[in-house]
Amino acid sequence: MINQNKKVLYLTQGAMIAALYIILTYLANSLGLANYAIQVRFSEALTILPFFTPAAIPGLFAGCILSNLLTGCMPLDIIFGSLATLAGAFGTYALRKKSPWLAPLPPIIANTIVVPFILSYVYQFEGSIPYFMLTVGAGEVISCGILGMILLFALNRLGTAIPWRPRA
């Protein structure tokens, strides 16, 4: 029974994270912030969630795929943008036992490396790869580094009040 409850909790957490990712991407998209050279996706703040639960990894990946599909992204963007989010989520999970200040670094790095090539080669935006790395990196620092860390410390303060925190 306990093992079954853990599976249900894992699936529920992943689905909720995916749904939140989609909603926050739609919000940023409606404000013109989710796509193009400068991206401040509010949903990217959720990439710190693997610090708390491994369920965030598939949740973020599914949320990114669906967000990119629903906002009309090109197929290569859907694939490689979502893989960048997946890589960032795995990186955050891998660093979870280190300093919480490291949590936003993997998604910032993954997106700063991958997304500029998507913008340049898939969408053929005018600008150089280094320029896109600067603009995407700045957006990721805002989304993951600032908003994500605010979220991380807010959730951390809740302690065991949230179901993914270990019971003492």
Order of alpha helices (4+ residues) and beta strands (2+ residues): alpha-alpha-alpha-alpha-alpha-alpha
